[in-house]
Amino acid sequence: MEPVTLTTDRLVLRTVGPQDTDAVYAAAQDPDIQRWTTIPSPYHREHAESFTEQLVPDGWADCSMFTFGVFLPEGQLTGMLGLTMRSLGTAEIGFWTAKEHRGNGYTTEATLAACRWAFTHLAVDRVEWRAEVGNTASRAVAEHSGFTVEGTLRSAINNQGIRRDCWVASLLPSDLSLPSTSPYLPAHGR
């Protein structure tokens, strides 16, 4: 699939390339991004180059991962967001926010735009969010975006070679008043 660009009232979500390597590298030096995500730590320039020049374009090309840089209209990188296809009709969302842009609601806004796109253009009927237990900032973004926290999965994330528990949540098309591509029959007595 060819990369797409999404816009919101305040943001431009677009693929990243070599022209964005410096900005990705600089933002990923933040210890919180390295602690709470699964990017390499320490994060070297070659990691950013591999990400912007190979991983992102390959994900779009084979429809396995749809990665967006989240930018202000003037071009400043506020964060990254990716939708990784996990199974038929299910994608997992992941994101990080550059330190100087936290607290502005940019990642929530980008999450909603990307999920709407996934529901309407990718035949996705469930977007899952997972984060290591304790990553309260990521959980706040998920909850502000309308995700329903479903519980804690034991030993479900491997971060830096250590298995860790994670929270899991989901967003369905109906949560955004959108139709599903296949029928959904919720369990009774929910």
N, C-alpha and C positions, 0 to 999 in steps of 0.2 A: 504494500500500500504506500502511496505517496504521502509524506507528512502533511498534516493539515495545520492551519493556524486558527485558534479560537480567540475571540475577544470578549471582554466584559466591560463594564463601565469604567474600570480603572486599570485593566491589565491586558497584556497580549501574551497568549500562550502559543509558543512555537517550538519547533524542533531546535536543537542546538547543533552547532558544527564547529569547525576549527576556529572561527572568529570568536567563539565564546569560551575557549579553553582557559584563557587568563582569568575570566570572571568566575568560572566554575572552580578553578584551582584556588583562587583567593577565598571564596566563600567557604570551601570545604576545609580550610585550615581551622575553622572554629571547633574547639574541643567538644562542644555539645553535639555538633553534627557527627563528628567521629565517634562519640560515645553512643549515641542513640540510633544510628543507622548502621548498615552493614558495609559502608564504604571502607576501603583500606585505611588503616591507621598505623603509622603516619601516612598521610595522603601526599603523594609526590606528583610532580608535574606530569610524569608519564601516565599516571592514573587518569588525570584529567584529559590528556590527549587521547588515550584509549577510549574513554567514555564518549567524548564528543566526536571522535573520528571513526570509531568502529562500533561500539556497543549500541549507541543511539540509532545510527543509520541502519544497522543490521536488524534491530528490533522492529523498526518500521517496515523494512523490506520483507521480513518473513512473518509479519503480523503477530509477533510473540510479545512485544513490549512497545507501548506507545508512550514515549518520553517527551515531556514538554518543559522547556525553560519558561519560567514565569517572569515576565518583564513588565516594567512600567512602560508607558507609551514612549518615553524619551529613550528607552533602551537599557535601563539599569536592571540587572538581574536581581530579582527578589527571592528566588528559590527554584527548586526543581520538583517536578511531579511526574510520576510514571504510573501507567496502568499495565500490569503484567497479566497476560491470559493464563489462568490456572487450570481451567477445565471448560467444557462446553458451556457457554453462557455465563461464565464466572471470571471476573477479573479482580486482581488485588491492587489496591492503590497504595502508593508510598510517596512520601514527600519530605522535603526539608526546606527550611526558611533561612535565608541569610540573616545573620545576627542583627544587623542594623534595620531590618525590615519586620522584625517580630512585633506582634501586638497591633498590627494595622488591619488585620482581617484578610490580607492578601491570599494566604494559603486556603482559607475557607472559601473565598470567592473562586479561586482557581479549581479547588476540589469540586465544587458544585458545577462549574462549567465543564470540566472534564467528564464528570459522571453523566451529566445530561447528554453529552456527545456520545459516550459509550453506550448509553441506553438507546439512543436514537440512530446510531450509525454502525454499531458493532454487534448487534444482536446479543448484547449483554443483558441478563436479567438479575444479576447480583454482583455488586461490587463489595469486596471484603476489605477491611482495614485491619491490620495487625500491628501491634507495637509492644515492645518489651514492657512488662509491668513496671511502673514507675515513670514512664514517659508521659507525664501529665500534660505537657504542651501538645503532643501529638493527639492525645485522647480528646483534649479540648477542641481541636480542629475537627476531629471526626464528629463529636457530639454537636458542635455548632453547624456542621454540614448536614445534620439530620440522621447520621448513622445510629443504629440501635446496637448498643453493647450487648453481646450475647454471652460473654463469659470469659474465663481464663483457660488457656490451653497450657498444659504442663510441658516443659521442655520442647516447645514448638519453634523457637528461633535459635539459630546458631549465629552468634555474634562473636567474632574474633576467636573462634574455636571453642567457645563456651556455650553450652545449651542453656537457654533461659526460658522462663515462663513468659507468655504474652497474653495480652488482651486481644479479643477478636470482636469485630462489629460488622454490621452489614448495612448497605443501602440498597433498596429495591426501587424499580421504576415508579411504583405506586407511591413511594415516599415523596416523590417529586411530581406527583400527579401526571405521570406518564404511563402509557400502556406497556405491558410486558409482551415479549415475543412469543411466550408460551404461557399457558394457564398456570396459576398458582393457587393451590388449595392449602391454606394455613391449617395447622393443627387446631382442633377444637379445645376450648378451655384455656386459651392463651392468656 
